[in-house]
Amino acid sequence: MAKRGSKNRAKDDGWGKLIRDIVVILLLVLGIHSCVAKPFYIPSDSMMPVLRNGDRLIVSKYPYGWSYSSVSFHLAPKVEGRIFGKLPQRGDIVVLEHPVTRIDYIKRVIGLPGDTIELRNGELSINGKPVKREVQPMLTIPVDSNLPGPDSSLFRFVNRDAGGKPVLELPIVRETLPGGATFDTIDMGPGYATDDYGPVTVPADHLFLMGDNRDGSADSRVDTSQKGLGGPVPFDAIAGRAEIISFSTDGTAEWYNPLSWFGALRSGRAGTDLRPERQGE
């Protein structure tokens, strides 16, 4: 006949093993999330046309080494230094911690340490040389519950297609940065505060970041009081590189209705490579 104490010890051991297993799983998830890759949700139109509100991405943590910003959920104190640090290339899309609020942002690398950045009438120059710009045909995208996003600058471009459905018709300019990275941007024309900026030289261990929706992005051109990055951003604030779109939703999914999750998926978005094309490669 088993003693009562033995039963209690067995019960305690069972609970202890369960707690240990949960802790190990949490640490494993945190480790992968911090050191290897993590998911990221696009909540705005600041990186249109490449990224849309409702896109879900995979962000790799290791291409630039690790710093305090690599640790998930902003758990690490802000300390200087980077392990195995390697600067991004111009044109990379990066996730970063806002230098003041520590909120996650996603922007494109435009300027590297030592670069001089200037914009005049919305045209970008790097180190005194205008960046190559090529006007593209208007881009037509269906409007849905996620697009345009909240507080978007793109509502003025909503029109109706031949069938009467609402669509966005966006003015696209393709840019090619020094080094060959080429990608599409939105240029909404003159009259925006971010059309004229600089010249500013990027300090050592800093990066100059911009959104692809050039007239609708709070980035390095915008003061922190207006939710911008307030100039070049410390390299240590970069958390990782955007790699691929895992899936994208149109905003109609209801969390309590699994069937709605499938109907909300946008076709043609999953698997989109977010590394820019580089001329000459």
C-alpha positions as CSV (number, residue, x, y, z in Angstrom):
1,M,0.0,0.0,0.0
2,A,1.5,3.4,-1.1
3,K,2.0,6.0,1.5
4,R,0.3,9.3,1.3
5,G,3.6,11.1,1.3
6,S,4.7,9.2,-1.8
7,K,1.6,10.2,-3.7
8,N,2.2,13.8,-2.8
9,R,5.8,13.7,-3.9
10,A,4.7,12.1,-7.2
11,K,2.1,14.8,-7.7
12,D,4.7,17.5,-6.9
13,D,7.2,16.0,-9.3
14,G,4.5,15.9,-12.0
15,W,3.8,19.6,-11.6
16,G,7.5,20.4,-11.4
17,K,8.2,18.6,-14.6
18,L,5.3,20.5,-16.4
19,I,6.6,23.8,-15.2
20,R,10.1,23.0,-16.3
21,D,8.9,21.9,-19.7
22,I,6.9,25.1,-20.1
23,V,9.9,27.2,-19.1
24,V,12.2,25.3,-21.6
25,I,9.7,25.8,-24.4
26,L,9.3,29.5,-23.7
27,L,13.1,30.0,-23.6
28,L,13.4,28.0,-26.8
29,V,10.8,30.2,-28.5
30,L,12.4,33.4,-27.2
31,G,15.8,32.2,-28.3
32,I,14.6,31.5,-31.9
33,H,12.5,34.7,-31.9
34,S,15.6,36.7,-30.8
35,C,18.4,35.1,-32.6
36,V,17.1,33.4,-35.8
37,A,13.8,34.8,-37.1
38,K,10.5,36.3,-36.1
39,P,7.2,37.2,-37.7
40,F,6.3,40.8,-38.4
41,Y,2.9,42.5,-39.2
42,I,2.7,45.5,-41.5
43,P,0.2,48.0,-39.8
44,S,0.4,50.9,-42.3
45,D,1.0,52.1,-45.8
46,S,4.4,53.7,-45.2
47,M,6.2,50.9,-47.2
48,M,3.8,50.8,-50.2
49,P,3.8,49.7,-52.9
50,V,6.2,46.9,-51.9
51,L,4.5,46.2,-48.6
52,R,0.8,46.5,-47.8
53,N,-1.1,46.9,-44.6
54,G,-2.0,43.4,-43.6
55,D,1.1,41.7,-44.9
56,R,2.8,39.2,-42.6
57,L,6.6,38.9,-43.0
58,I,9.5,36.7,-41.9
59,V,12.3,38.8,-40.4
60,S,15.7,37.2,-40.1
61,K,17.8,38.3,-37.0
62,Y,21.3,37.2,-38.0
63,P,22.4,39.0,-41.2
64,Y,23.7,42.1,-39.4
65,G,24.7,40.4,-36.1
66,W,23.0,40.9,-32.8
67,S,22.4,43.9,-30.5
68,Y,19.9,44.9,-27.7
69,S,17.3,45.4,-30.5
70,S,17.6,41.7,-31.5
71,V,16.0,40.5,-28.2
72,S,12.3,40.1,-28.7
73,F,9.6,42.0,-26.9
74,H,12.1,44.8,-26.1
75,L,13.3,42.9,-23.0
76,A,16.9,44.0,-23.3
77,P,18.3,47.3,-21.9
78,K,19.6,49.7,-24.5
79,V,23.4,49.1,-24.5
80,E,25.9,50.0,-27.2
81,G,27.6,47.3,-29.2
82,R,26.8,44.6,-31.7
83,I,28.0,41.0,-31.9
84,F,29.3,39.9,-35.3
85,G,28.0,43.2,-36.7
86,K,27.8,43.6,-40.5
87,L,26.3,46.7,-42.1
88,P,23.2,46.3,-44.3
89,Q,23.3,47.1,-48.0
90,R,21.6,50.1,-49.4
91,G,18.1,49.0,-50.4
92,D,17.6,46.4,-47.7
93,I,14.3,46.5,-45.8
94,V,15.0,46.4,-42.1
95,V,13.0,46.2,-38.9
96,L,14.2,48.5,-36.1
97,E,13.4,49.8,-32.7
98,H,12.4,53.5,-32.7
99,P,15.3,55.2,-30.9
100,V,12.9,56.9,-28.5
101,T,9.7,54.9,-28.1
102,R,11.3,51.5,-28.9
103,I,8.2,50.7,-31.0
104,D,9.0,48.4,-34.0
105,Y,9.3,50.2,-37.4
106,I,10.1,48.9,-40.8
107,K,11.9,51.0,-43.4
108,R,14.4,50.8,-46.3
109,V,18.1,51.5,-45.9
110,I,19.0,54.5,-48.1
111,G,22.2,55.9,-46.6
112,L,25.2,54.2,-45.0
113,P,27.8,55.8,-42.7
114,G,29.6,58.7,-44.4
115,D,26.9,59.1,-47.1
116,T,25.5,62.6,-47.6
117,I,21.7,62.5,-48.1
118,E,19.7,65.3,-49.7
119,L,16.2,65.6,-51.2
120,R,15.0,68.5,-53.4
121,N,11.5,68.5,-54.8
122,G,11.2,64.9,-53.8
123,E,14.2,63.8,-55.8
124,L,16.9,61.9,-53.8
125,S,20.6,62.5,-54.1
126,I,23.3,60.5,-52.4
127,N,26.8,62.0,-52.1
128,G,25.9,64.8,-54.5
129,K,24.6,62.5,-57.3
130,P,20.9,62.3,-58.1
131,V,19.5,58.7,-57.7
132,K,18.2,57.3,-61.0
133,R,14.5,57.7,-61.2
134,E,12.2,56.0,-63.8
135,V,8.5,56.8,-63.9
136,Q,6.4,53.6,-64.2
137,P,2.8,53.0,-65.3
138,M,0.2,53.7,-62.7
139,L,-0.2,50.7,-60.3
140,T,-3.8,49.6,-59.8
141,I,-4.5,47.7,-56.5
142,P,-8.0,46.6,-55.2
143,V,-9.2,48.5,-52.2
144,D,-10.1,46.3,-49.2
145,S,-10.6,46.6,-45.4
146,N,-6.9,46.8,-44.8
147,L,-6.1,49.0,-47.8
148,P,-5.7,52.0,-47.6
149,G,-4.7,51.6,-44.0
150,P,-5.7,53.7,-41.0
151,D,-4.6,57.4,-41.3
152,S,-3.3,56.6,-44.8
153,S,-2.1,59.3,-47.2
154,L,-3.4,57.3,-50.1
155,F,-7.2,57.9,-49.9
156,R,-6.9,60.6,-52.6
157,F,-5.9,57.9,-55.1
158,V,-9.1,55.8,-54.7
159,N,-11.0,55.5,-57.9
160,R,-13.4,53.0,-59.5
161,D,-12.5,50.4,-62.1
162,A,-14.6,49.5,-65.2
163,G,-16.7,47.2,-63.0
164,G,-17.4,49.9,-60.4
165,K,-15.2,48.4,-57.7
166,P,-12.9,50.7,-55.7
167,V,-9.2,50.6,-56.6
168,L,-6.1,52.5,-55.7
169,E,-4.3,54.0,-58.7
170,L,-0.8,54.9,-57.6
171,P,1.9,57.0,-59.2
172,I,5.1,54.8,-59.2
173,V,8.7,55.9,-59.6
174,R,11.4,53.2,-59.8
175,E,14.7,54.2,-58.0
176,T,18.1,52.7,-58.4
177,L,20.5,53.3,-55.5
178,P,24.3,53.3,-55.7
179,G,25.3,49.6,-55.6
180,G,22.4,48.7,-57.9
181,A,19.4,48.1,-55.6
182,T,16.3,48.9,-57.5
183,F,12.7,49.1,-56.2
184,D,9.4,51.0,-56.7
185,T,8.3,54.0,-54.7
186,I,5.2,56.1,-54.5
187,D,5.6,59.8,-55.4
188,M,2.5,61.8,-54.7
189,G,3.9,64.9,-56.3
190,P,5.1,68.3,-54.9
191,G,4.0,70.1,-51.8
192,Y,4.9,67.6,-49.0
193,A,7.1,68.5,-46.1
194,T,9.4,65.6,-46.7
195,D,10.2,66.6,-50.3
196,D,13.1,68.8,-49.2
197,Y,15.6,67.6,-46.7
198,G,19.3,68.0,-45.9
199,P,22.0,67.8,-46.9
200,V,22.8,65.5,-43.9
201,T,25.9,63.4,-43.6
202,V,25.2,60.0,-42.0
203,P,27.4,59.6,-38.9
204,A,29.6,56.6,-38.2
205,D,27.6,53.5,-37.0
206,H,24.3,55.1,-38.2
207,L,21.9,54.5,-41.1
208,F,19.5,56.7,-43.0
209,L,16.1,55.1,-43.5
210,M,13.1,56.0,-45.6
211,G,9.7,54.5,-46.4
212,D,8.9,53.6,-50.0
213,N,5.7,55.6,-49.7
214,R,7.9,58.7,-49.9
215,D,5.2,61.3,-49.0
216,G,3.5,59.1,-46.4
217,S,6.3,57.8,-44.2
218,A,7.6,58.9,-40.8
219,D,11.2,58.1,-41.2
220,S,14.7,59.6,-40.9
221,R,13.4,62.9,-42.5
222,V,10.8,63.4,-39.8
223,D,11.2,64.6,-36.3
224,T,10.5,62.2,-33.4
225,S,7.8,64.6,-32.2
226,Q,5.9,63.6,-35.3
227,K,6.6,59.9,-34.9
228,G,9.6,60.0,-37.2
229,L,13.1,58.7,-36.6
230,G,14.6,62.1,-36.1
231,G,17.5,61.7,-38.5
232,P,20.0,58.8,-39.1
233,V,19.4,55.9,-36.8
234,P,22.1,54.1,-34.7
235,F,23.0,50.7,-36.3
236,D,22.4,49.1,-32.9
237,A,18.7,49.9,-33.3
238,I,18.4,47.5,-36.3
239,A,16.7,44.3,-35.3
240,G,16.8,42.3,-38.5
241,R,16.2,42.1,-42.3
242,A,12.8,41.5,-43.9
243,E,13.1,38.4,-46.1
244,I,9.7,37.2,-47.4
245,I,6.0,37.7,-47.1
246,S,4.5,34.6,-45.4
247,F,0.9,35.6,-46.0
248,S,-1.4,38.6,-46.3
249,T,-5.0,39.4,-45.3
250,D,-7.5,41.9,-46.4
251,G,-8.9,42.7,-43.0
252,T,-12.1,40.7,-43.1
253,A,-11.0,37.8,-40.9
254,E,-12.8,37.3,-37.6
255,W,-10.7,35.6,-34.9
256,Y,-13.6,33.5,-33.7
257,N,-14.5,32.2,-37.2
258,P,-11.7,30.0,-38.6
259,L,-13.5,29.8,-41.9
260,S,-13.1,33.5,-42.4
261,W,-9.3,33.3,-42.1
262,F,-9.1,31.5,-45.5
263,G,-11.5,33.9,-47.2
264,A,-9.4,36.9,-46.0
265,L,-6.2,35.7,-47.6
266,R,-4.9,37.9,-50.5
267,S,-3.9,35.9,-53.4
268,G,-0.4,36.3,-54.9
269,R,1.3,37.8,-51.8
270,A,2.6,34.7,-50.1
271,G,6.2,33.9,-51.0
272,T,7.1,37.4,-52.2
273,D,10.8,37.9,-51.9
274,L,11.6,41.2,-50.1
275,R,15.3,41.4,-51.1
276,P,15.6,44.1,-53.7
277,E,16.8,43.4,-57.2
278,R,20.3,44.5,-57.8
279,Q,21.4,45.6,-61.2
280,G,24.6,43.9,-62.3
281,E,24.1,40.7,-60.3
